[in-house]
Amino acid sequence: MELSVTMSCRGDETLLELCGVLDYASVPYLRHVVYRRFDAGAHTITLDAAALRLIDAASIKVLLYLRERALGAGGDLRLTDVRGTAVAALEIAGVAKELDAYGEAGWPDEDRASTPVDLGAVHLGHGHWPVGATEMLQRLSSLSLADPRRARLRDEVIELCLPAARHLARRYAGSGEPLGDLAQVAAMGLVKAVDGYDPQRAVEFGAYASPTVTGELKRHFRDHIGAVRLPRRLQELRVQLSRARDELTLTLGRPPRPEDLAAHLDAGVDEIAECVAAGHLQRPISFDSPATVSGEREDTTVADLVGGDDPGFELADLRASLPVAMAGLPERERRIVALRFYGNLSQSEIAARVGISQMHVSRLLTHALGFLRRRLA
């Protein structure tokens, strides 16, 4: 491997000075170093490529992927001071400006600690699992349960493999769940993998740990995320969709369209749309959350905008039934009701017009209203 890296830190910013060749063999080590900075909360990273002689297509894809991750976390990743054949490779790929290849690092000499990064200590195994984990677990299985070295060795294996577990958790970073929670779930899956691994099966630990951690993450989404349970078909497609979106962004150099995702996953566009919509519906909005409707007060909540029962519906039903009920009254009582409620006359005025006493009008009106109430009920 013809790559050396030095590191300088300034607040939450990191400068990585690259020297040598960045190719298919060396870029996994750089990716590991960048991920370690991400895990430390440093998402603004500058890669000084002034001493970089060569960069290949595989490395360019990785750099674009890392930049996308940095931007998603509110930071940035730049590849600056690129020269010679390295900048020519970026120009051919059409990403020189996107990666800021013509820009300067902006780190004065007094800010550069230039601490060498020991890439030889970075172990890349199956799916980023350290190759030494299998050997350590074999030693662990040979120790008796009462041996005090057993617990210490177990902790060392878990600590060594935590970066690989976090790497698996990052695959689900676009699911809406906080990455810190996903990292904790992945760590729980790692503990289960360490405790359940059987060295007698002659299988690399990474081959056993990857599905164990991934299964724990999937169970977390299935059992704890969202108030609405999605069908298994949509759950599996949603995981594939998140991974395909990242891969196609690197390949196409732009966010993929639904048609691109459908072709990549061999699914229909309608299935992709259903999966995206189902992901939004899995987390219903709280009635207490602020409303985002323009023109409303700032303290307006969703509950304030939810409609209630409209009394007009009941009145419409009564208006339709009233003529039928009125037809059941004697003619004089119908006239009295009409004069009282449609003509807005007093009982005395009705008595003078009908030719009876006001007391008689009151008795007839009471009888008519009682009849109408019974009929309408």
Salt bridges, closest charged atoms under 4 A:
GLU2 OE1 - ARG53 NH2 2.87
GLU13 OE1 - ARG10 NH2 2.90
GLU17 OE1 - ARG112 NH1 3.10
ASP39 OD2 - ARG166 NH1 3.96
ASP39 OD1 - ARG170 NH2 2.53
ASP48 OD2 - ARG112 NH1 2.98
ASP76 OD1 - ARG67 NE 3.44
GLU98 OE2 - ARG67 NH1 3.97
ASP100 OD2 - ARG78 NE 2.79
ASP111 OD2 - ARG10 NH1 2.97
ASP147 OD2 - ARG149 NH2 2.86
ASP155 OD1 - ARG154 NH1 3.95
GLU177 OE2 - HIS220 NE2 3.42
GLU177 OE1 - ARG283 NH2 2.70
ASP195 OD1 - ARG154 NE 2.83
GLU216 OE1 - LYS192 NZ 3.02
GLU216 OE1 - ARG219 NH2 2.83
ASP223 OD1 - ARG222 NE 3.05
GLU236 OE2 - ARG232 NE 3.15
ASP246 OD2 - ARG69 NH2 2.99
GLU247 OE1 - HIS264 NE2 3.20
ASP260 OD2 - ARG254 NH1 3.08
GLU271 OE2 - ARG233 NH1 3.91
GLU274 OE2 - ARG233 NH2 3.43
ASP299 OD1 - ARG297 NE 3.07
GLU333 OE1 - HIS367 ND1 3.14
